[in-house]
Amino acid sequence: MKLSKQHSMYESDHTLFIKSLREQKPGLEQRQREGRSLLWDKEPTALSEQDRVRASTVKQQAYVYQNKL
C-alpha cells in the first residue's frame, strides 16, 4: 500500500523532538555510548571467578523481613 504524497513527508512529534535535540547537543549520542559502556559493557569473567562467587554467596531466606525465632 503506497501512501499519498501528503503523508509521505509526515514526521511525528517524537521524531521532530529527537531531531531538534540532536541539533542542540551534537555530542549526545557519544555521551550515551560512553554511559552505556560504564554500566553494561563488562569484560567476561573467568570460570574460576564465577565458581568462587557462586560458592561464597549466602542463601537468603524466603521472606527477608521475617525474624527467625
N, C-alpha and C positions, 0 to 999 in steps of 0.2 A: 504494500500500500504506500503510495507516494503522497507526501504532504504537499499542500499547496504552497505557493511562494510566500504567502502571508505568514505561514507557520515555520518556514524553513529558517528564518533568522531569529526565532524566539530564543531568549535566554531567561532562565528563571531568576528570581531574586537572589537565590543562593549562589548561583553562578556569577552573577554580577558582583555580589559581595566578595567572593573569593578573588575575582579578578582585581577588584579595587584594593583589596588587602595586599595582594602580591605586588601591585604597583607602588603602594605606600611603603612597604617593607620588603625590599628586594632580597635580603638575606634570610628571610623567614624559613624557607624550605631547608636550607643548610643547617640552621639552628635546630629545626625539628629533627633532622637526621642525627645531629650530634647528641641531642637529648635522648633520642631513642637508643643510641648506642651505649649511652651511660647506664640505662636501666635494663635493657633487654639483650643486647648483643654481648654475650659472655663466652669466654673460652670454654671448651668442653672439659669436664673434669675427668681425671683418671679413674679407672675402675677401682683401684685400691682406695682412693679417696672416697668414692661412693660407698664402698663397703664399710669404711671406718665411720662415716656419718650415719649410715643405717644402723650399725651396731651400737653407736653411742646415744641414739635417741631413746628417750624415756617414754613409755606408753602412757598416754593420757587417759584418765578415767572418762566414762561415758558422759557424765554430767559434771562439768568442771566446777560449778559453784556448790555442789553438794559436799558437805563435810563428811568424812568417814568417821563413824562412831565406834 
